Amino acid sequence: MKKILILLAIVTFVSCSSDDDSGNVNTNEFEQIKTTLPQGEWKVSKLIDGNSDHTVDFESFVFTFNEDGTVRAQNDLFTENGIWAYDNSSSNREELVLQFSEQTPFDEINDDYDIVSVSNSTIELSDESGDNGEIELLTFTKL
């Protein structure tokens, strides 16, 4: 009986490792965003920055995300080109990086957003502002 207890203790001790820190693991939970975004056209269905709702600023724009990392936002009068990227290099989150020019209203969505959820019809993103801690919420809905 004593040998069995010693064997169980050894097995338990060996199976526990100091490098089992899940905080240092890159996740790929939302990696499908790389194939989901380039499928079709999208609109901004929500853009809230703290207490300010900027959704209406983008209501006429259709976003087309390309596999090569480029994105085009277009309405009847204007086209804005930018870039996008999926980034999982942070040890605790996955991000969608959006970069357009600093022209209004696109300066509002230039950011590296934490990915909240991804489906074939909706992409939900959030970002905590470094200046004042307010939360920015951005949602794309497939057309």
Number of C-alpha atoms within 10 A of each C-alpha: 6 7 8 9 10 11 12 12 12 11 11 11 10 9 10 9 9 6 7 10 8 10 9 11 14 14 15 12 13 19 16 13 20 19 12 18 25 18 16 14 16 22 20 22 18 20 22 16 20 14 9 9 13 18 16 12 14 19 13 15 20 19 26 19 24 17 15 11 14 17 22 17 21 16 13 8 7 9 12 15 15 16 17 22 19 19 19 19 13 12 12 12 19 22 23 20 17 19 18 22 14 11 9 10 13 18 12 16 21 17 18 20 23 20 23 17 14 18 14 14 14 19 22 18 21 22 19 16 13 8 6 8 10 13 15 22 20 23 19 20 17 19 11
